[in-house]
């Protein structure tokens, strides 16, 4: 006989002398989750002397509520002639459990005398449904009204503090716990570790963990996750090892956090070891969160094949799995594979779009990034600060001020005010500064900088480097001084900007001071980039021997960039002897690089040493070195015209060369002498005009405008 039939038979055949059999029947309805049988038993109770009994009515409220019928539970409560504290607690607990928080709060407010359970129910209900400020409001009220706070109260309060990242309230609750016996409870200790971790206070979390008499897997997981999310990520791996040595078996939460730490560190070796642990455990092998973490770890470590293997073996995938794979392909410069997977995604969120846009930007396909942003807008996806950061980087890479201004307009429409917060707007502000300065609009970049509510080191660096690169050396150093006065500590990029500014402004003595005081004054060891900047500074100022000595005393092996900087300075200052020495160094590093050959050839040409010019060109030919042709371009009426050597595609090449010939003839007639250091005129006279150079027309990047 079915359970439903059994209930019907008992109800039909028996008359009970007390209500306890009805209570047992209601318990069976709770186990079977049968709302229909609950109503049948209720109908039978109404016909008995127990219809107004508080005990059985409380059981009815509880069973109706747990079976999901809040309407029936509310009706029973409303019709009760008498109620006790259990009646109120039962109905409040039901309403807040199912998310009817305002109704639960209304009932709580009308209670004659709430007890500890009433307060805990309302606090827990608000905390569990993310009404965290309300949860803390009732927590404070409960304490003020003199009720004893227990482990349930503290647990709900700490959960609300974690969600709000409210350190002040978290420490106050910690202080209350110190006065109670609950601080020694392992669950309370774990909750405290989690609260401090979510608030970003790693040292506090570690202290609480160290003071715990007993620990469980939740305690260890909370501390591992703390270091994984707040850093240093290496500590998460060390804590994991300590946990294993203490005899604790890791669960899926442990392993997912440790794998994420490996992803942050790009530490593929420990990641492989943890993956092996996962494979050996049947219950973990198909865990979605853990599998997603593994895909993300391999993708961030550049191991796209391994990431794809995990991805293909997943029985269930979600948008997180697919987004991690898209991001991995994009970072590995497999943008076509990323786009193909992105196109096949059934569900896309803004993180998916951001991953592909970032991939295009990082791989130099800036027009594609702008086009994808347009698609994002068409699809109605709300962009984030990360979306705009990549969009502005694409505009900066294209040096297209018109597109950059359009992107800025979109930023303003979405309400970004460049504030430092959890989802930091200052990231967008810094990208705007960088874009304007790279596009040459120095004043616009300065205006954005002045409108940022709070500046970080990236903001200052963008201004210092941007001003220096645009030739405003003195102004760049002015920003450097203001940064120091604000209390911001310079980093390696700041010093590169300062040295670059000194180079452009010809401030040799100041440059020497900044370079040689980096370690002592700012605790920064000069890198290869700083040496290159210093060589450029000395080279521009004509201090070639000092620059050569600096290179030869570098603590690291000089590369082609630093020697190339000195060779360029040798050409500017016509120092052929040192130029030959530097060119030899460069050719030893990379004999296939055409740059040293061309510079040395040009130096010989300027000195009239034609035989040496021929000798260098023969050496290039013998070694198979080909100079990559340079190009120039201009924009006319929305079209870009690119000038290159030996290209015949421009439809107006005849008119272009006719005008060029007219200009040359006019210059000769007026007595102007053209300096022919590279043999251009000689080549022009000997070759047909269509072989010397030309313009060709290409589609304008404005076609991918963002508005």
C-alpha positions in Angstrom: 0.0 0.0 0.0 1.3 3.5 -0.9 2.1 6.0 1.8 -0.8 8.2 0.6 -3.2 5.2 0.9 -1.8 4.4 4.4 -2.5 8.0 5.6 -6.0 7.9 4.1 -6.8 4.6 5.9 -5.5 5.8 9.3 -7.5 9.0 9.1 -10.7 7.3 8.0 -10.5 4.5 10.6 -9.2 6.0 13.8 -10.3 8.6 16.3 -7.4 9.7 18.5 -7.5 10.5 22.2 -4.7 13.0 21.9 -3.0 14.9 19.1 0.4 13.1 19.1 -0.7 10.6 16.3 -1.6 13.6 14.1 1.8 15.0 14.8 3.4 11.7 13.6 1.2 11.7 10.5 2.3 15.3 9.8 5.9 14.2 10.2 5.3 11.5 7.5 3.9 14.2 5.2 7.1 16.2 5.8 9.2 13.2 4.8 7.1 12.4 1.7 6.8 16.2 0.9 3.1 15.6 0.2 1.1 18.8 0.4 -2.1 16.9 -0.5 -1.8 14.5 2.4 -1.0 17.4 4.7 -4.3 19.1 3.7 -6.2 15.8 4.3 -4.8 15.5 7.8 -5.5 19.1 8.4 -9.1 18.5 7.3 -9.4 15.6 9.8 -7.9 17.7 12.6 -10.5 20.4 12.1 -13.2 17.9 12.9 -11.7 16.9 16.2 -11.3 18.5 19.5 -7.7 19.3 18.6 -8.7 21.9 16.1 -7.7 24.8 18.4 -4.7 23.1 20.1 -1.7 25.3 19.8 0.8 22.4 19.6 -0.8 20.7 16.5 -1.4 24.0 14.8 2.3 24.9 15.2 3.1 21.5 13.6 0.7 22.4 10.7 2.4 25.8 10.2 5.8 24.1 10.1 4.8 21.3 7.7 3.0 23.6 5.4 5.9 26.0 5.3 8.5 23.3 4.7 6.4 21.8 1.9 6.3 25.2 0.2 2.8 26.4 0.9 3.3 29.7 2.6 -0.3 30.6 2.0 -1.7 27.7 4.0 0.9 28.3 6.8 -0.2 31.9 6.9 -3.9 31.1 7.1 -3.4 28.6 9.9 -1.4 31.3 11.8 -4.0 34.0 11.2 -6.9 31.8 12.4 -5.2 30.6 15.6 -7.2 31.8 18.6 -4.1 31.4 20.8 -0.5 31.7 19.9 2.7 31.0 21.7 6.4 31.9 21.0 6.7 28.7 18.9 3.8 29.8 16.7 5.5 33.2 15.9 9.0 31.6 15.4 7.6 28.9 13.1 5.8 31.4 10.8 8.7 33.9 10.8 11.2 31.2 10.0 9.1 30.0 7.1 8.7 33.4 5.5 12.3 34.4 5.8 13.4 30.9 4.6 11.5 31.4 1.3 12.7 34.9 0.8 9.6 36.8 1.9 11.8 39.0 4.2 9.6 42.0 4.5 6.6 39.9 5.5 8.8 38.1 8.0 10.1 41.4 9.4 6.5 42.7 9.7 5.5 39.6 11.7 8.6 40.0 13.8 7.8 43.6 14.6 4.3 42.5 15.8 5.5 39.8 18.1 4.6 40.4 21.8 7.9 39.1 23.1 10.6 37.8 20.6 13.1 35.4 22.0 16.7 34.4 21.0 15.3 32.1 18.3 13.1 34.9 16.8 16.1 37.2 16.5 18.4 34.5 15.1 15.7 33.6 12.5 15.3 37.1 11.2 19.1 37.8 11.2 19.9 34.6 9.4 17.1 35.1 6.9 18.4 38.5 5.8 22.0 37.3 5.7 21.1 34.2 3.6 19.2 36.3 1.1 21.9 39.0 0.7 20.0 41.7 2.6 23.3 42.1 4.5 22.8 45.7 5.8 19.4 44.6 7.3 21.0 41.5 8.8 23.5 43.7 10.7 20.8 46.2 11.7 18.9 43.4 13.5 22.2 42.0 14.9 22.9 45.4 16.5 19.3 45.7 17.8 19.4 42.2 19.3 22.6 43.1 21.2 21.3 46.5 22.4 18.1 44.9 23.7 20.2 42.6 25.9 19.7 39.2 24.3 22.4 36.6 24.6 24.3 36.2 21.3 25.1 32.6 20.4 27.0 30.8 17.6 24.1 31.2 15.2 23.9 34.9 15.8 27.7 35.3 15.4 27.7 33.1 12.3 25.0 35.2 10.6 26.7 38.5 11.6 30.1 37.4 10.3 28.5 36.2 7.1 27.0 39.6 6.5 30.3 41.3 7.3 32.1 39.0 4.8 29.6 39.9 2.0 29.8 43.6 2.7 33.6 43.5 3.4 32.8 45.5 6.5 36.0 45.2 8.5 34.8 47.6 11.2 31.7 45.6 12.1 33.7 42.4 11.7 36.2 43.4 14.3 33.4 44.5 16.7 31.8 41.1 16.4 35.2 39.6 17.0 35.4 41.7 20.2 32.0 40.4 21.4 33.1 36.8 20.7 36.2 37.3 22.9 33.8 37.9 25.8 31.9 34.7 25.1 32.7 31.0 25.1 32.2 30.7 21.4 35.6 32.0 20.3 37.0 28.5 20.9 34.4 26.9 18.6 36.0 25.6 15.4 33.1 26.9 13.3 33.3 30.4 14.7 37.1 30.5 14.2 36.6 29.4 10.6 34.0 32.1 10.1 36.3 34.8 11.5 39.1 33.6 9.2 36.7 33.9 6.2 35.5 37.4 7.3 39.1 38.8 7.5 40.0 37.1 4.3 37.0 38.6 2.4 37.9 42.0 3.9 41.4 41.6 2.5 43.2 41.6 5.9 45.4 38.6 5.5 47.5 39.1 8.7 44.3 39.1 10.8 43.1 36.0 9.2 46.4 34.3 9.8 46.4 35.3 13.5 42.9 33.9 14.1 43.9 30.7 12.3 47.1 30.4 14.4 45.1 30.9 17.6 42.6 28.2 16.9 42.8 25.2 19.2 41.0 22.9 16.8 40.8 23.2 13.0 38.7 21.4 10.4 38.7 21.3 6.6 36.7 24.6 6.5 39.4 26.4 8.5 42.1 25.3 6.2 40.1 26.1 3.1 39.3 29.6 4.4 43.0 30.4 4.9 44.0 28.9 1.6 41.3 30.9 -0.2 42.4 34.0 1.7 46.0 33.8 0.3 44.7 32.8 -3.2 42.4 35.8 -3.4 44.6 38.4 -1.6 48.1 37.1 -2.2 50.8 36.2 -1.9 49.5 33.2 -3.9 52.6 31.2 -3.1 51.5 31.1 0.6 48.3 29.3 -0.5 50.5 26.4 -1.8 52.5 26.4 1.4 49.4 26.3 3.5 48.1 23.4 1.3 51.2 21.4 2.0 50.9 22.1 5.8 47.3 20.9 5.6 48.2 17.7 3.9 51.0 17.1 6.5 48.5 17.6 9.3 46.5 14.7 8.0 43.5 16.5 6.4 42.1 15.2 3.1 41.5 18.0 0.6 38.1 18.4 -0.9 36.9 20.1 -4.1 37.0 23.6 -2.5 40.6 23.1 -1.3 41.8 21.8 -4.7 39.9 24.5 -6.7 41.6 27.3 -4.5 45.0 25.7 -4.9 44.6 25.3 -8.6 43.6 29.0 -8.8 46.7 30.0 -6.9 48.8 28.0 -9.5 47.0 30.0 -12.2 47.9 33.3 -10.6 51.6 32.2 -10.3 51.6 30.6 -13.8 53.0 27.6 -11.8 52.2 24.7 -14.1 54.3 22.0 -12.3 52.3 22.1 -9.0 49.2 22.5 -11.1 50.0 19.2 -12.9 50.6 17.5 -9.6 47.2 18.7 -8.2 45.5 17.6 -11.5 46.9 14.1 -10.9 45.4 14.1 -7.4 42.0 15.0 -8.9 42.2 12.3 -11.5 42.8 9.7 -8.7 39.6 10.7 -6.9 36.4 9.6 -8.6 34.2 11.9 -6.7 36.2 15.0 -7.8 36.9 14.0 -11.4 33.7 15.5 -12.7 33.3 18.4 -10.3 32.4 21.4 -12.5 34.0 24.1 -10.3 37.3 22.2 -10.0 37.3 21.4 -13.8 36.8 25.0 -14.5 39.7 25.9 -12.3 41.9 23.4 -14.1 41.0 24.8 -17.5 41.7 28.3 -16.3 45.0 27.3 -14.8 46.3 25.6 -17.9 45.1 28.5 -20.1 46.8 31.1 -17.9 50.0 29.0 -18.0 49.9 29.0 -21.8 49.2 25.3 -22.0 46.2 25.5 -24.3 46.4 21.8 -25.4 46.1 20.6 -21.8 43.3 23.1 -21.2 41.5 21.8 -24.2 41.9 18.2 -23.1 40.3 19.0 -19.7 37.6 21.0 -21.5 36.7 18.3 -23.9 36.5 15.7 -21.1 34.1 17.7 -19.1 30.6 16.1 -18.9 29.0 19.4 -18.1 30.3 22.8 -19.1 29.1 26.3 -18.4 29.9 29.8 -19.5 32.9 29.9 -17.1 34.5 26.9 -18.8 34.0 28.3 -22.3 35.2 31.8 -21.3 38.4 30.3 -19.7 39.1 28.5 -22.9 38.4 31.6 -25.1 40.8 33.6 -22.9 43.5 30.9 -23.1 43.4 30.8 -26.9 43.4 34.6 -27.0 46.5 34.9 -24.7 48.3 32.2 -26.8 47.8 34.3 -29.9 45.3 31.8 -31.3 42.7 34.5 -31.8 41.0 32.6 -34.7 40.5 29.6 -32.4 39.2 31.9 -29.7 36.7 33.5 -32.1 35.5 30.1 -33.3 34.8 28.9 -29.8 33.2 32.2 -28.9 30.9 32.0 -31.8 29.8 28.5 -30.8 29.0 29.5 -27.2 25.3 29.0 -26.3 25.5 31.5 -23.5 27.8 34.5 -23.4 28.3 37.0 -20.6 30.3 40.2 -20.5 33.4 38.3 -19.2 33.3 36.2 -22.4 33.2 39.4 -24.6 36.0 41.0 -22.6 38.2 38.0 -23.0 38.0 38.0 -26.8 38.3 41.8 -27.0 41.4 41.7 -24.8 42.8 38.9 -27.0 42.4 41.0 -30.2 44.0 44.0 -28.5 46.9 42.1 -27.0 47.7 40.5 -30.4 47.6 43.8 -32.3 44.3 43.2 -34.1 42.8 46.5 -32.8 40.3 47.0 -35.6 38.8 43.6 -34.8 38.6 44.6 -31.1 36.7 47.7 -32.0 34.4 45.7 -34.3 33.7 43.3 -31.5 32.8 46.1 -29.2 30.2 47.3 -31.7 28.7 43.8 -31.7 28.6 43.8 -27.9 26.6 47.0 -28.0 24.2 45.6 -30.6 23.7 42.5 -28.4 22.7 44.7 -25.5 25.6 43.6 -23.2 26.4 46.1 -20.6 30.1 46.9 -20.8 32.4 46.9 -17.7 35.5 48.9 -16.8 37.5 46.1 -18.3 35.7 46.4 -21.6 36.4 50.1 -21.8 40.0 49.6 -20.7 40.6 47.3 -23.7 38.6 49.5 -26.1 40.7 52.5 -25.2 43.9 50.5 -25.5 42.9 49.6 -29.0 42.3 53.3 -29.9 45.7 54.1 -28.3 47.4 51.4 -30.4 45.9 52.8 -33.5 46.8 56.4 -32.5 43.3 57.3 -33.7 42.2 60.4 -31.7 38.7 60.5 -33.3 37.9 56.9 -32.3 39.4 57.6 -28.8 37.0 60.6 -28.3 34.1 58.4 -29.4 35.1 55.8 -26.9 35.4 58.5 -24.2 31.8 59.5 -25.0 30.7 55.9 -24.4 32.6 55.9 -21.1 30.8 59.0 -19.9 27.4 57.6 -21.0 27.9 54.6 -18.8 28.6 56.8 -15.8 32.2 56.0 -15.1 33.6 58.7 -12.8 37.1 57.3 -12.3 36.7 56.4 -8.6 38.7 53.8 -6.8 36.2 51.1 -5.7 35.7 47.3 -5.8 35.1 47.5 -9.6 37.6 50.3 -10.0 36.7 53.1 -12.4 40.3 54.5 -12.1 41.3 51.7 -14.4 39.2 53.4 -17.1 40.6 56.8 -16.2 44.2 55.5 -16.6 43.3 54.0 -19.9 41.9 57.3 -21.1 45.0 59.2 -20.0 47.2 56.7 -21.9 45.0 56.9 -25.0 45.0 60.7 -25.2 48.8 60.9 -24.7 49.5 58.2 -27.2 47.3 60.0 -29.7 49.3 63.2 -29.0 46.4 65.1 -27.2 48.4 66.1 -24.2 45.9 68.6 -22.8 43.0 66.2 -23.0 45.1 63.6 -21.1 45.9 66.2 -18.4 42.2 67.1 -18.0 41.3 63.4 -17.5 44.1 63.2 -14.9 42.9 66.2 -13.0 39.3 64.8 -12.9 40.3 61.4 -11.4 39.0 61.4 -7.8 41.9 59.2 -6.5 45.1 58.6 -8.4 47.3 55.5 -8.2 50.8 54.8 -9.4 49.5 53.9 -12.9 47.9 57.4 -13.2 51.1 59.2 -12.4 53.2 56.9 -14.6 50.8 57.5 -17.6 51.3 61.2 -17.3 55.1 61.1 -16.8 55.8 58.7 -19.6 53.2 60.3 -21.9 54.5 63.8 -21.5 58.1 62.5 -22.0 57.2 60.7 -25.2 55.5 63.7 -26.5 58.6 65.8 -26.0 57.5 67.7 -22.9 60.5 66.6 -20.8 60.3 69.5 -18.2 56.6 69.0 -17.7 57.1 65.3 -17.2 59.6 65.9 -14.5 57.2 68.3 -12.9 54.6 65.5 -12.6 57.4 63.3 -11.2 58.0 65.9 -8.4 54.3 66.2 -7.7 54.0 62.5 -7.4 56.8 62.3 -4.9 55.2 65.2 -2.9 51.9 63.3 -2.9 53.6 60.4 -1.1 53.3 57.9 -4.0 56.4 55.8 -4.2 57.9 55.5 -7.7 58.3 52.1 -9.4 60.5 50.9 -12.4 58.1 52.4 -14.9 58.1 55.8 -13.2 61.9 55.9 -13.4 61.9 55.0 -17.1 59.5 58.0 -17.6 61.8 60.3 -15.6 64.9 59.2 -17.5 63.1 59.5 -20.8 62.0 63.0 -19.8 65.6 64.0 -19.0 66.7 62.7 -22.4 64.1 64.8 -24.3 64.9 67.9 -22.2 68.6 67.4 -22.4 69.0 67.3 -18.7 72.0 65.1 -18.4 73.0 65.9 -14.9 69.5 65.3 -13.6 69.3 62.1 -15.5 72.6 60.9 -13.9 71.2 61.8 -10.5 67.9 59.9 -11.0 69.7 56.8 -12.4 72.4 56.5 -9.8 70.1 57.2 -6.9 67.4 54.6 -7.9 68.6 51.9 -5.5 69.6 54.1 -2.5 66.7 56.5 -2.6 63.8 54.4 -3.9 65.0 50.8 -3.4 64.8 50.0 -7.1 67.5 48.1 -8.9 68.1 49.5 -12.5 66.9 47.1 -15.2 68.0 46.7 -18.8 65.4 49.3 -19.8 66.8 51.9 -17.4 70.3 51.4 -18.8 68.9 51.8 -22.3 67.2 55.1 -21.3 70.5 56.3 -19.8 72.5 55.4 -22.9 69.9 57.2 -25.0 70.2 60.3 -22.7 74.0 60.3 -22.9 74.0 59.6 -26.6 71.7 62.5 -27.4 74.0 64.8 -25.3 77.1 63.6 -27.2 78.6 61.8 -24.2 79.3 58.7 -26.3 82.3 57.4 -24.4 80.4 57.6 -21.1 77.5 55.8 -22.8 79.9 53.0 -24.0 81.5 52.7 -20.6 78.0 52.4 -19.0 77.0 49.6 -21.4 80.2 47.7 -20.7 79.6 47.9 -16.9 76.0 46.7 -17.0 75.3 43.9 -14.5 73.4 42.0 -17.3 74.3 41.1 -20.8 73.7 44.1 -23.2 71.2 43.4 -25.9 70.6 44.8 -29.4 68.4 47.6 -28.1 70.9 49.2 -25.9 73.7 48.9 -28.5 71.3 50.1 -31.2 70.6 53.2 -29.1 74.3 54.0 -29.0 74.8 53.3 -32.7 72.0 55.8 -33.5 73.8 58.4 -31.4 77.1 57.7 -33.2 75.3 58.5 -36.5 73.9 61.7 -35.1 77.3 62.9 -33.9 79.3 61.5 -36.8 81.5 59.3 -34.6 82.4 56.7 -37.2 85.1 55.0 -35.2 82.8 54.2 -32.3 80.0 53.5 -34.8 82.1 50.7 -36.4 82.8 49.2 -33.0 79.1 49.3 -31.9 77.9 48.0 -35.3 80.3 45.0 -34.9 78.8 44.3 -31.4 75.3 44.4 -32.9 76.1 42.1 -35.8 77.6 39.6 -33.4 74.3 39.6 -31.5 72.0 39.4 -34.6 73.7 39.3 -38.0 70.2 39.1 -39.7 69.1 42.5 -38.4 69.2 45.1 -41.2 69.3 48.1 -38.8 73.1 48.1 -38.1 73.9 47.7 -41.7 71.7 50.5 -42.8 72.9 52.9 -40.1 76.6 52.1 -40.8 76.0 52.5 -44.5 74.4 55.9 -44.0 77.3 57.0 -41.8 79.7 56.1 -44.6 77.6 57.8 -47.2 77.5 61.1 -45.2 81.3 60.9 -45.0 81.5 60.3 -48.8 83.1 56.8 -48.3 81.3 55.2 -51.2 83.5 52.1 -51.2 82.6 51.4 -47.6 78.9 51.9 -48.5 79.2 49.3 -51.3 81.1 47.0 -49.0 78.3 47.1 -46.4 75.6 46.5 -49.0 77.5 43.5 -50.4 77.9 42.1 -47.0 74.1 42.4 -46.5 73.5 40.7 -49.8 76.0 37.9 -49.0 74.3 37.2 -45.7 70.8 37.4 -47.2 69.8 40.4 -45.1 66.9 42.4 -46.5 65.9 45.8 -45.2 62.2 46.0 -44.5 60.8 48.9 -46.4 59.5 51.8 -44.3 56.2 53.4 -45.0 54.4 56.7 -44.3 50.7 57.4 -44.4 48.2 60.3 -44.4 44.5 60.5 -44.1 42.5 62.4 -46.7 38.7 62.7 -46.5 38.4 59.5 -44.4 40.8 57.4 -46.5 44.3 56.4 -45.5 47.0 56.6 -48.2 50.2 54.6 -47.4 53.5 55.4 -49.1 55.9 52.5 -49.6 58.8 51.7 -51.9 58.2 49.7 -55.1 54.4 49.3 -54.6 52.3 50.1 -57.7 48.8 49.7 -56.4 47.7 53.2 -55.8 45.2 54.3 -58.6 46.6 57.8 -58.8 50.3 57.0 -58.9 50.8 58.8 -62.3 49.5 62.1 -60.9 51.5 61.6 -57.7 54.8 61.2 -59.5 54.0 64.0 -61.9 53.6 66.3 -58.9 56.7 65.0 -57.3 58.7 65.7 -60.4 57.3 69.2 -60.6 58.3 69.9 -57.0 61.9 68.6 -57.6 62.2 70.8 -60.7 61.0 73.9 -58.8 63.4 73.2 -56.0 66.3 73.0 -58.5 65.3 76.2 -60.3 65.2 78.1 -57.0 68.7 76.9 -56.2 67.7 74.6 -53.3 70.1 71.7 -53.0 68.7 68.3 -51.8 70.8 66.4 -49.4 71.0 62.9 -50.8 72.4 60.8 -48.0 70.7 57.6 -49.0 71.0 57.8 -52.7 67.3 58.5 -53.3 67.7 61.1 -56.0 70.3 59.0 -57.8 67.9 56.1 -57.7 65.0 58.3 -58.8 66.8 59.5 -61.8 67.9 56.0 -62.8 64.7 54.1 -62.3 61.3 54.5 -63.7 59.0 56.6 -61.6 56.7 53.7 -60.9 59.5 51.8 -59.2 60.7 54.4 -56.8 57.8 54.8 -54.5 54.1 55.4 -54.4 50.9 55.7 -52.4 48.3 53.0 -52.2 44.8 53.4 -50.8 43.4 51.2 -48.0 40.2 51.1 -46.0 40.1 53.6 -43.3 40.0 52.4 -39.7 37.2 54.9 -39.2 35.0 52.3 -40.8 35.1 50.4 -37.4 34.1 53.6 -35.5 32.3 52.8 -32.2 29.3 55.0 -32.7 
